[in-house]
Amino acid sequence: MNDDLEKTDFSDITIIIPTHNRPSLLKRSLKYYSEYKINIIVVDSSEVNLNCKNNKYLQYFYCPNLSYNEKLLLGSQNIKTKYTTICADDDFFSLNGLLIGLEFLEKNNDYGSVQGNTIIFYRYFKFFIFCKENNTHLNNFSRDNKNIKNRIFEKFLKQNLLYSLTRSKIFIETCRIACKFEEISIFEVTDSIVKSIMAKQKTLNIFWNARDMKRYTFYTSSKKNSKNLILEDFSKFIQTKKGNNYIKNLTTMFSKFIFEKNLNVEEFRKLLIKNFKAKKKISYKNIHNKFFKRFRIFDIRFFIYTIIYKFKRNTRYDYPWTSDHSKNDWIKMKKIIFLKL
């Protein structure tokens, strides 16, 4: 781990930031990463062009007519680095975490992606409530089974790998498939499946990123359009013509990259359909409000927990940080969050 991250060379990493009508959040994000020598690609579909000036580390693309998946494809077409990750414009990566992830992938060629533990935060004035998000990200769970069948279908689609540091060739393959569909859900699902097919995935027990649980805007300018971009029922989707085409795309991709005898192409296709049919329906309303509702119900509990951990004897670190590096990373994030840009 590095205490002088501003001088660290992150030239092998590109962070792609998709954004839409959230200029203040984008400015906040760019301000945070401007302190480091790391490559940033912004794909902005906002109604107003922010006119960010490109420099050695920043590429800004204004693309108002592109969908979310098409924006990420555009970003992938401009990657010049060995590794890539996505960052929402209201979230923050731990640069120490990325550095550890980079070193891990450099030493382990059989792994295609790596991530750590995600912290969800909610800001109350100058006070923060935290939650270690196990349900969405399955912190400490790795998809590194040598058996390709188990690696793909164990806890199928129950783990979000979207913000993992990934070998660029794998990320590009995800974008190539997902860009053919407009639904945002397609990208997240494809990302998890493609990463599991092409290589092993590791979740390290380190602070990886901090995610702002506040809902600022919708995915598009239209609330109705935004809702249509979320697939609520994959079991019904795969029975449609578009869904059948999606299965074909995944099966074709699988046939190109798999060389193991324990799972043939036809078996993969059948297991894919079976697991999609078993996936529980989640309403858009629940997706939209799940974090907010959870914290509105339990915010007093988390508030008390935070106070207890903060003043607990013989504890060097504020909850939920467990090292000097993670604590210092959070302090830097917090300074940016409080800035008025």
C-alpha positions in Angstrom: 0.0 0.0 0.0 1.1 3.5 -0.8 1.0 6.7 1.3 2.0 8.9 -1.6 -0.7 8.0 -4.1 -0.5 11.4 -5.9 2.9 10.3 -7.2 1.9 6.7 -8.0 1.8 5.7 -11.6 -1.7 4.3 -12.4 -1.1 4.5 -16.2 -2.2 0.8 -16.6 -5.7 1.7 -15.4 -8.7 3.5 -17.1 -11.8 4.5 -15.1 -14.9 5.1 -17.3 -17.4 7.4 -15.8 -20.9 7.4 -17.5 -23.0 10.4 -16.6 -26.3 12.1 -17.5 -27.6 15.5 -16.3 -25.5 15.5 -13.1 -22.8 18.2 -13.8 -22.1 18.9 -10.1 -21.5 15.2 -9.3 -19.3 14.9 -12.4 -17.3 17.9 -11.4 -17.0 16.4 -7.9 -15.8 13.1 -9.3 -13.2 14.7 -11.7 -11.9 16.9 -8.9 -11.3 13.8 -6.7 -9.4 11.8 -9.5 -7.5 14.9 -10.7 -5.1 14.5 -7.8 -3.9 11.2 -9.2 -2.1 10.0 -12.4 -4.9 7.8 -13.6 -6.7 7.7 -16.9 -10.3 8.9 -17.0 -12.9 8.5 -19.8 -16.1 10.4 -19.3 -19.1 9.5 -21.5 -21.7 12.2 -21.0 -25.2 12.0 -22.5 -26.5 15.1 -20.7 -28.7 17.7 -22.3 -26.0 20.3 -21.8 -22.4 19.8 -22.9 -20.1 20.3 -19.9 -17.2 21.0 -22.3 -14.6 19.4 -20.1 -11.1 20.0 -21.5 -9.2 16.9 -22.4 -5.7 16.5 -21.0 -3.1 13.8 -20.6 -5.3 11.8 -18.2 -8.8 12.9 -19.2 -10.9 12.0 -22.3 -14.3 13.7 -22.4 -16.9 12.5 -24.9 -20.2 14.3 -25.2 -22.7 11.9 -26.7 -26.3 13.1 -26.0 -28.0 10.5 -28.3 -26.4 7.4 -26.9 -27.9 4.9 -24.5 -26.1 3.9 -21.3 -24.8 0.7 -23.0 -23.8 2.6 -26.1 -21.9 5.1 -24.0 -19.9 2.3 -22.4 -19.1 0.9 -25.8 -17.8 4.3 -26.9 -15.7 4.4 -23.7 -14.3 0.9 -24.4 -13.3 1.9 -28.0 -11.0 4.5 -26.5 -9.3 2.4 -23.9 -5.5 2.3 -24.2 -4.7 0.5 -20.9 -4.4 -3.0 -19.7 -7.1 -2.7 -17.1 -10.4 -0.9 -16.9 -13.2 -0.2 -14.4 -16.5 1.7 -14.2 -17.2 4.4 -11.6 -20.6 6.0 -11.2 -20.3 9.8 -11.1 -21.5 9.8 -7.4 -19.1 7.1 -6.2 -15.4 7.0 -5.2 -12.7 4.4 -5.6 -10.1 3.8 -2.9 -6.9 4.4 -4.9 -5.0 2.2 -2.4 -7.6 -0.5 -3.2 -7.1 -0.1 -7.0 -3.3 -0.3 -6.4 -3.7 -3.6 -4.5 -6.1 -4.9 -7.2 -3.6 -3.9 -9.9 -0.8 -5.7 -8.2 -3.0 -8.8 -7.7 -3.9 -9.0 -11.4 -0.3 -8.5 -12.4 0.7 -11.5 -10.3 -2.3 -13.8 -11.2 -2.8 -14.2 -14.9 -5.6 -16.7 -14.4 -7.8 -14.0 -12.8 -9.6 -11.5 -15.0 -11.1 -9.1 -12.4 -10.7 -8.1 -8.8 -12.6 -6.1 -6.3 -12.8 -5.5 -2.6 -15.4 -4.5 0.0 -18.0 -1.9 -0.9 -19.2 0.7 1.7 -22.6 2.4 1.2 -22.8 5.8 2.8 -25.5 8.3 3.4 -24.8 11.9 4.4 -26.8 13.7 7.1 -25.4 17.3 7.0 -21.8 16.7 8.1 -22.4 13.2 9.6 -22.2 10.0 7.6 -24.0 6.7 8.1 -22.3 3.6 6.7 -23.3 0.1 5.8 -21.0 -2.7 4.5 -23.1 -3.8 1.5 -23.0 -7.6 1.6 -26.3 -8.3 -0.1 -25.5 -6.6 -3.4 -21.8 -7.1 -3.7 -21.3 -10.3 -1.7 -18.2 -9.0 0.0 -15.5 -11.7 0.5 -17.1 -14.0 -2.1 -14.9 -14.9 -5.1 -15.7 -16.5 -8.4 -12.5 -18.5 -8.6 -13.7 -22.0 -8.9 -11.8 -24.0 -11.5 -15.0 -25.6 -12.6 -16.4 -23.2 -15.2 -20.0 -24.4 -14.5 -19.8 -23.6 -10.8 -18.0 -20.3 -11.5 -20.8 -19.0 -13.7 -23.9 -20.4 -12.0 -23.0 -20.4 -8.3 -25.0 -17.5 -6.7 -26.1 -16.7 -10.2 -26.5 -12.9 -10.7 -26.5 -12.3 -7.0 -23.1 -10.5 -7.1 -22.4 -7.1 -8.6 -19.0 -7.2 -10.4 -19.6 -3.9 -12.3 -17.1 -1.9 -10.3 -14.3 -4.5 -10.3 -10.9 -3.8 -11.9 -11.0 -5.8 -15.1 -8.6 -6.8 -17.9 -9.6 -4.5 -20.7 -10.2 -7.3 -23.2 -12.9 -8.8 -20.9 -14.6 -5.4 -20.4 -14.6 -4.8 -24.2 -16.3 -8.1 -24.8 -19.0 -7.2 -22.3 -19.6 -3.9 -24.1 -19.7 -5.6 -27.5 -22.6 -7.8 -26.4 -24.5 -5.3 -24.2 -24.5 -2.4 -26.8 -27.0 -4.3 -28.9 -29.6 -3.8 -26.2 -30.8 -0.6 -24.6 -31.7 -1.9 -21.1 -29.2 -0.9 -18.4 -29.9 -4.2 -16.6 -28.5 -6.0 -19.7 -25.1 -4.5 -19.1 -24.9 -5.5 -15.4 -26.0 -9.0 -16.1 -23.7 -9.5 -19.1 -20.8 -8.1 -17.2 -21.2 -10.7 -14.5 -21.6 -13.6 -16.9 -18.8 -12.6 -19.3 -16.3 -12.1 -16.4 -17.2 -15.5 -15.0 -16.7 -17.2 -18.4 -13.4 -15.6 -19.5 -11.5 -15.8 -16.2 -11.6 -16.2 -12.4 -12.7 -13.3 -10.2 -11.3 -12.4 -6.8 -12.8 -10.4 -4.0 -10.1 -9.1 -1.6 -10.8 -8.2 2.0 -9.9 -4.5 1.5 -11.7 -1.2 1.2 -12.5 -0.9 -2.5 -15.1 1.9 -3.0 -17.6 4.1 -1.4 -21.1 4.4 -2.9 -23.4 7.3 -2.3 -26.9 5.8 -1.7 -28.7 9.1 -2.3 -30.8 9.0 -5.5 -30.0 12.2 -7.4 -31.6 11.7 -10.8 -32.9 9.0 -13.2 -30.9 7.3 -15.9 -32.4 9.5 -18.6 -34.2 12.8 -18.8 -37.5 11.0 -18.7 -38.7 9.1 -15.6 -40.8 6.8 -17.8 -37.9 6.1 -20.1 -35.7 5.4 -17.1 -38.1 2.8 -15.8 -38.2 1.1 -19.2 -34.4 0.6 -19.0 -34.8 -1.7 -16.0 -35.7 -5.3 -16.7 -37.9 -6.4 -13.9 -38.5 -10.0 -15.0 -35.7 -11.8 -16.8 -37.7 -15.0 -17.0 -40.2 -13.2 -19.2 -37.6 -11.3 -21.1 -35.8 -14.5 -22.4 -39.1 -15.7 -23.9 -39.3 -12.7 -26.1 -37.5 -12.3 -29.5 -35.1 -9.8 -28.0 -34.4 -12.1 -25.1 -33.8 -15.1 -27.4 -31.3 -13.0 -29.3 -29.6 -12.1 -26.0 -29.2 -15.8 -25.2 -27.8 -16.4 -28.6 -25.2 -13.7 -28.2 -24.1 -15.1 -24.8 -23.9 -18.6 -26.2 -21.9 -17.5 -29.2 -19.5 -15.7 -27.0 -19.2 -18.7 -24.7 -18.4 -21.0 -27.6 -15.4 -18.7 -28.6 -13.8 -18.5 -25.2 -14.4 -21.8 -23.5 -12.1 -24.8 -23.9 -13.1 -27.0 -21.0 -14.8 -30.3 -21.5 -17.0 -30.1 -18.3 -19.5 -27.7 -19.9 -20.4 -27.8 -23.6 -22.2 -25.0 -25.5 -25.6 -26.6 -25.4 -25.5 -27.4 -21.7 -24.4 -23.8 -21.1 -27.4 -22.5 -23.1 -29.8 -24.7 -21.1 -28.3 -23.7 -17.8 -28.5 -20.1 -18.7 -32.2 -20.3 -19.5 -32.9 -22.4 -16.4 -31.2 -19.9 -14.1 -32.8 -16.8 -15.8 -36.2 -18.5 -15.3 -35.4 -19.0 -11.6 -34.4 -15.4 -11.1 -36.9 -13.6 -8.9 -38.8 -10.7 -10.3 -37.8 -7.3 -8.8 -40.0 -4.3 -9.4 -38.5 -1.1 -10.6 -40.0 0.7 -7.7 -38.2 -1.6 -5.3 -34.9 -1.2 -7.2 -35.3 2.6 -7.2 -36.0 2.9 -3.5 -34.4 -0.2 -1.8 -31.4 1.6 -0.3 -33.4 4.6 0.7 -36.2 2.6 2.4 -33.7 0.4 4.2 -32.0 3.4 5.7 -35.2 5.3 6.4 -36.3 2.3 8.6 -32.9 1.5 10.1 -31.1 4.9 10.1 -31.4 5.2 13.9 -29.8 1.8 14.3 -26.9 2.6 12.0 -26.6 6.0 13.7 -26.2 4.4 17.1 -23.8 1.8 15.7 -21.7 4.5 14.2 -21.5 6.4 17.4 -20.6 3.2 19.4 -17.8 2.3 17.0 -16.5 5.8 16.9 -16.0 6.1 20.6 -15.2 2.5 21.4 -12.1 2.1 23.5 -8.9 0.7 22.0 -10.2 1.2 18.5 -7.9 3.2 16.3 -10.3 3.6 13.4 -13.7 5.1 12.8 -16.3 2.6 11.8 -16.2 1.0 9.2 -12.5 1.6 8.3 -10.0 -1.0 9.4 -6.6 0.5 8.4 -4.8 3.8 8.2 -4.9 3.6 4.4 -8.7 3.0 4.1 -9.3 5.7 6.7 -7.1 8.2 4.9 -8.8 7.4 1.6 -12.1 8.1 3.1 -10.9 11.4 4.5 -9.9 12.5 1.0 -13.3 11.4 -0.3 -15.1 13.3 2.4 -13.3 16.5 1.6 -14.5 16.3 -2.0 -18.1 15.5 -0.9 -18.2 18.7 1.2 -16.9 20.9 -1.6 -19.4 23.2 -3.3 -18.6 23.0 -7.0 
